[in-house]
Amino acid sequence: MTAQRARARRYVAAVAVTAAATVATTLTGTAPAQAASADYSFNAAGASLTDVRRITRADVAAERGYTGKGIGIALIDTGVAPVEGLTSGNVSNGPDLSFESQVANLRWRDTYGHGTHMAGIIAGRDSARSGFKGMAPDAKLLSLKVGAATGAVDVTQVMAAVDWVVEHRNDDPRNPIRVLNLSYGTDGVTSWTKNPLSHAVQNAYRAGIAVVVSSGNTGGAITNPAFDPYVITVGATDMRGTTAYADDQVASFTSVGAAPRVPDLFTPGRSIVSLRVPGSMADAGYPSARVGDRYFVGSGTSQATAVATGAAAVLLQRYPWLTPDSLKCSLRESGPYVGGATSGGRMIDLDRATTKLPTLCRLVGPQSTGTGSIQEARGTSIVTLDGVPLVGERDIFGPLRSATWAGASTAQRAWQGGEWMGRPMTGTGWAGAQYGQANWAARSWSGKNWAGRSWSDIDWDGATWTSRGWSNTLVDGVPWSNRSWSGVSWQHGADGAWMK
């Protein structure tokens, strides 16, 4: 066994230990940059996806033939595991930009369990047996892995993933990428007009991709990039054990923000039953959240965002010419107001949305420059190796100027072959079937492979980046805790007004 493989084996073992050791603290600690799942505990009023489809009227839309067919969805998360419900041909792998791309048997794998839970809600479907279905079961889902089992992910990796989606959105002409699901957030408070992460998602918006983002789970202010006015920001509702709108309430953990930036939509996010990844960090840490052998319960604005993402794909199949702005307006004006929303939050009714004329609107006002500090975009979410933090205007490969990146990102030239801003990222995600998941566009990614380069070749500030793994120095020491995002004060700039 090579030294690199030995280090990888120690890393996987360490992940398992971490999963077991952090269970007691994840529900009370604060974790600023993470998947926006509040917890994985079961609620007696747990909601199956059948219930979620009923309350959002996705089941009625499906009876009319609107199931997301022909719509591509990019999921930037922790990867998607080839579990039943995600192997019938509508899920594929894009590049793995996570730190686990260094380890062959972890590449593309969802070692955390979060991305698979999202994928099931968005586009899961069974070829037989139970008839499990997500919101848009005929949409094409492309998984871009950025988060590892420990949750270690730097904001620059997310920026790179969004850039990749923008530049490759039309590679499959039968299923162009029209929606991007981003269940992440940081506590960086730089104004959205300068924030690099906001600039990345706005470039997707300008390319015609609707970016759907979790509002956060602190019950307070909305996080980055959800505070950007050009994205569709989603809060969670508690269905309270029924499939009727009347008793729904805003889930207590939902970050509701304050005017003018509040969630655009509210969708079910309390105790949602979706697909389980046996042996993943979440599965090991929360065995009580298992429902039989296949399913797992999760709560959070992550789950709500996945519901909204699937709904967006359904409506885009019905009205494929909708812009991201008009898609947002049409969805948020389709359903009734939700109880407990302080600023008139509304739910989704796909029955109404697919039968009435859509609402046309356009957001006017300033747009981002992306020239702000990368470090400030991170907030307090810092990845470290051997106690040395990744801070400043750089990524793991060296210096990275936000102004240089912003220009390349806007021009859709940040990716050149297999390199992002001159960094040799991974590029093996499209070369045929991977772990049972179908290939996205019957073509190979032609660039260099990040996994082919040892991190130990890269020295920075006296620390050696090795292939053994990373940790996340969060306030409570828990990476990607399954609880909530930390609070953030929204920096309001002149965001214009909705014009109908």
FENFENBEL-V619303 format. One record per residue. N is the residue number from 1. RES is the residue in three letters. SS is DSSP state (H for helix, E for strand, L for the rest). Layout:
n: [N:N]
res: [RES:RES]
ss: [SS:SS]
//
This chain:
n: [1:2:3:4:5:6:7:8:9:10:11:12:13:14:15:16:17:18:19:20:21:22:23:24:25:26:27:28:29:30:31:32:33:34:35:36:37:38:39:40:41:42:43:44:45:46:47:48:49:50:51:52:53:54:55:56:57:58:59:60:61:62:63:64:65:66:67:68:69:70:71:72:73:74:75:76:77:78:79:80:81:82:83:84:85:86:87:88:89:90:91:92:93:94:95:96:97:98:99:100:101:102:103:104:105:106:107:108:109:110:111:112:113:114:115:116:117:118:119:120:121:122:123:124:125:126:127:128:129:130:131:132:133:134:135:136:137:138:139:140:141:142:143:144:145:146:147:148:149:150:151:152:153:154:155:156:157:158:159:160:161:162:163:164:165:166:167:168:169:170:171:172:173:174:175:176:177:178:179:180:181:182:183:184:185:186:187:188:189:190:191:192:193:194:195:196:197:198:199:200:201:202:203:204:205:206:207:208:209:210:211:212:213:214:215:216:217:218:219:220:221:222:223:224:225:226:227:228:229:230:231:232:233:234:235:236:237:238:239:240:241:242:243:244:245:246:247:248:249:250:251:252:253:254:255:256:257:258:259:260:261:262:263:264:265:266:267:268:269:270:271:272:273:274:275:276:277:278:279:280:281:282:283:284:285:286:287:288:289:290:291:292:293:294:295:296:297:298:299:300:301:302:303:304:305:306:307:308:309:310:311:312:313:314:315:316:317:318:319:320:321:322:323:324:325:326:327:328:329:330:331:332:333:334:335:336:337:338:339:340:341:342:343:344:345:346:347:348:349:350:351:352:353:354:355:356:357:358:359:360:361:362:363:364:365:366:367:368:369:370:371:372:373:374:375:376:377:378:379:380:381:382:383:384:385:386:387:388:389:390:391:392:393:394:395:396:397:398:399:400:401:402:403:404:405:406:407:408:409:410:411:412:413:414:415:416:417:418:419:420:421:422:423:424:425:426:427:428:429:430:431:432:433:434:435:436:437:438:439:440:441:442:443:444:445:446:447:448:449:450:451:452:453:454:455:456:457:458:459:460:461:462:463:464:465:466:467:468:469:470:471:472:473:474:475:476:477:478:479:480:481:482:483:484:485:486:487:488:489:490:491:492:493:494:495:496:497:498:499:500]
res: [MET:THR:ALA:GLN:ARG:ALA:ARG:ALA:ARG:ARG:TYR:VAL:ALA:ALA:VAL:ALA:VAL:THR:ALA:ALA:ALA:THR:VAL:ALA:THR:THR:LEU:THR:GLY:THR:ALA:PRO:ALA:GLN:ALA:ALA:SER:ALA:ASP:TYR:SER:PHE:ASN:ALA:ALA:GLY:ALA:SER:LEU:THR:ASP:VAL:ARG:ARG:ILE:THR:ARG:ALA:ASP:VAL:ALA:ALA:GLU:ARG:GLY:TYR:THR:GLY:LYS:GLY:ILE:GLY:ILE:ALA:LEU:ILE:ASP:THR:GLY:VAL:ALA:PRO:VAL:GLU:GLY:LEU:THR:SER:GLY:ASN:VAL:SER:ASN:GLY:PRO:ASP:LEU:SER:PHE:GLU:SER:GLN:VAL:ALA:ASN:LEU:ARG:TRP:ARG:ASP:THR:TYR:GLY:HIS:GLY:THR:HIS:MET:ALA:GLY:ILE:ILE:ALA:GLY:ARG:ASP:SER:ALA:ARG:SER:GLY:PHE:LYS:GLY:MET:ALA:PRO:ASP:ALA:LYS:LEU:LEU:SER:LEU:LYS:VAL:GLY:ALA:ALA:THR:GLY:ALA:VAL:ASP:VAL:THR:GLN:VAL:MET:ALA:ALA:VAL:ASP:TRP:VAL:VAL:GLU:HIS:ARG:ASN:ASP:ASP:PRO:ARG:ASN:PRO:ILE:ARG:VAL:LEU:ASN:LEU:SER:TYR:GLY:THR:ASP:GLY:VAL:THR:SER:TRP:THR:LYS:ASN:PRO:LEU:SER:HIS:ALA:VAL:GLN:ASN:ALA:TYR:ARG:ALA:GLY:ILE:ALA:VAL:VAL:VAL:SER:SER:GLY:ASN:THR:GLY:GLY:ALA:ILE:THR:ASN:PRO:ALA:PHE:ASP:PRO:TYR:VAL:ILE:THR:VAL:GLY:ALA:THR:ASP:MET:ARG:GLY:THR:THR:ALA:TYR:ALA:ASP:ASP:GLN:VAL:ALA:SER:PHE:THR:SER:VAL:GLY:ALA:ALA:PRO:ARG:VAL:PRO:ASP:LEU:PHE:THR:PRO:GLY:ARG:SER:ILE:VAL:SER:LEU:ARG:VAL:PRO:GLY:SER:MET:ALA:ASP:ALA:GLY:TYR:PRO:SER:ALA:ARG:VAL:GLY:ASP:ARG:TYR:PHE:VAL:GLY:SER:GLY:THR:SER:GLN:ALA:THR:ALA:VAL:ALA:THR:GLY:ALA:ALA:ALA:VAL:LEU:LEU:GLN:ARG:TYR:PRO:TRP:LEU:THR:PRO:ASP:SER:LEU:LYS:CYS:SER:LEU:ARG:GLU:SER:GLY:PRO:TYR:VAL:GLY:GLY:ALA:THR:SER:GLY:GLY:ARG:MET:ILE:ASP:LEU:ASP:ARG:ALA:THR:THR:LYS:LEU:PRO:THR:LEU:CYS:ARG:LEU:VAL:GLY:PRO:GLN:SER:THR:GLY:THR:GLY:SER:ILE:GLN:GLU:ALA:ARG:GLY:THR:SER:ILE:VAL:THR:LEU:ASP:GLY:VAL:PRO:LEU:VAL:GLY:GLU:ARG:ASP:ILE:PHE:GLY:PRO:LEU:ARG:SER:ALA:THR:TRP:ALA:GLY:ALA:SER:THR:ALA:GLN:ARG:ALA:TRP:GLN:GLY:GLY:GLU:TRP:MET:GLY:ARG:PRO:MET:THR:GLY:THR:GLY:TRP:ALA:GLY:ALA:GLN:TYR:GLY:GLN:ALA:ASN:TRP:ALA:ALA:ARG:SER:TRP:SER:GLY:LYS:ASN:TRP:ALA:GLY:ARG:SER:TRP:SER:ASP:ILE:ASP:TRP:ASP:GLY:ALA:THR:TRP:THR:SER:ARG:GLY:TRP:SER:ASN:THR:LEU:VAL:ASP:GLY:VAL:PRO:TRP:SER:ASN:ARG:SER:TRP:SER:GLY:VAL:SER:TRP:GLN:HIS:GLY:ALA:ASP:GLY:ALA:TRP:MET:LYS]
ss: [L:L:H:H:H:H:H:H:H:H:H:H:H:H:H:H:H:H:H:H:H:L:L:L:L:L:L:L:L:L:L:L:L:L:L:L:L:L:E:L:L:L:L:L:L:L:E:L:H:H:H:H:H:H:H:L:L:H:H:H:H:H:H:L:L:L:L:L:L:L:L:E:E:E:E:E:E:L:L:L:L:L:L:L:L:L:L:L:L:L:E:E:E:E:E:E:L:L:H:H:H:H:L:L:L:L:L:L:L:L:L:L:L:H:H:H:H:H:H:H:H:H:H:L:E:L:L:L:L:L:L:L:E:L:L:L:L:L:L:E:E:E:E:E:E:L:L:L:L:L:L:L:L:L:H:H:H:H:H:H:H:H:H:H:H:H:H:L:L:L:L:L:H:H:H:L:E:E:E:E:E:E:L:L:L:E:L:L:L:L:L:L:L:L:L:H:H:H:H:H:H:H:H:H:H:H:L:L:L:E:E:E:E:E:L:L:L:L:L:L:L:L:L:E:L:L:L:L:L:L:L:E:E:E:E:E:E:E:L:L:L:L:L:L:L:L:L:L:E:E:L:L:L:L:L:L:L:E:L:L:E:L:L:L:E:E:E:E:L:L:L:E:E:E:E:L:L:L:L:L:H:H:H:H:H:L:H:H:H:E:E:L:L:L:E:E:E:E:E:L:H:H:H:H:H:H:H:H:H:H:H:H:H:H:H:H:H:H:L:L:L:L:L:H:H:H:H:H:H:H:H:H:L:L:L:L:E:L:E:L:L:L:L:L:L:E:L:L:L:H:H:H:H:L:L:L:L:L:L:L:L:E:E:E:L:L:L:L:L:L:L:L:L:H:H:H:H:H:L:L:L:L:E:E:E:L:L:E:E:L:L:L:L:E:E:L:L:E:E:L:L:H:H:H:H:H:H:H:H:H:L:L:L:L:E:E:L:L:E:E:L:L:E:E:L:L:L:L:L:L:L:L:L:E:L:L:E:L:L:L:L:L:L:L:L:L:L:L:L:H:H:H:L:L:H:H:H:E:E:E:L:L:E:E:E:L:L:L:L:L:E:E:L:L:L:L:L:L:L:L:L:L:L:L:L:L:L:L:L:L:L:L:L:L:L:L:E:E:E:L]
//
